[in-house]
Each structure stands twice: as C-alpha cells, then as structure tokens.
Amino acid sequence: MTYLESRSLKFLSFLLGGALALSLGLNGLLLAVRFEDWPDDVSAELTATTADLHQTQRQLADCQQQQDSLLVLTRKPTAGMALTAQ
C-alpha cells in the first residue's frame, strides 16, 4: 500500500467516524427532547370525534340494511307481476 492510499484510507475513516459521531449525537439529542403533555381540550375533542364516528357507523349500518332490502325487492318478482308476465 502506498503512502497516498494509506493517507486517503485514514481520511475516509476519519470522515466516516465523524459522520457516525454526529449521527449518534443528533439522535441522542432528539430522543432526549420530551414531548409536552396534551392539553385537556384534546381529550374533549377526542370524545366528540369518537361519538361522531359511532353515529356515522350506525347510519352506515342503516343504509346498508335499506340497500339490502331494496335488492331483495328488485330480485324477487311479486306474485302479481309473475302472473302478468305469463
């Protein structure tokens, strides 16, 4: 290995070590930062949103039942319609 190759290898090793140290330091700093507590109004908003979600689910279930009923009516001809079709 020549002197120039050895020197460039040491330089690249130095750069890699520096990048690793910088990365570890920044990650440690980010992990050390504490998140502030949620305010009380977020809890009330979450409760209201959950209630809206449940109401929407009930309405969706009602719509699904109505759709199913309409599909059954359109697929089964009534007795009067069957007689007139003959």
PyMOL commands that set and color helices and strands:
alter all, ss='L'
color gray80, all
select helices_A, chain A and resi 3-32+40-75+79-85
alter helices_A, ss='H'
color red, helices_A
deselect
rebuild
show_as cartoon
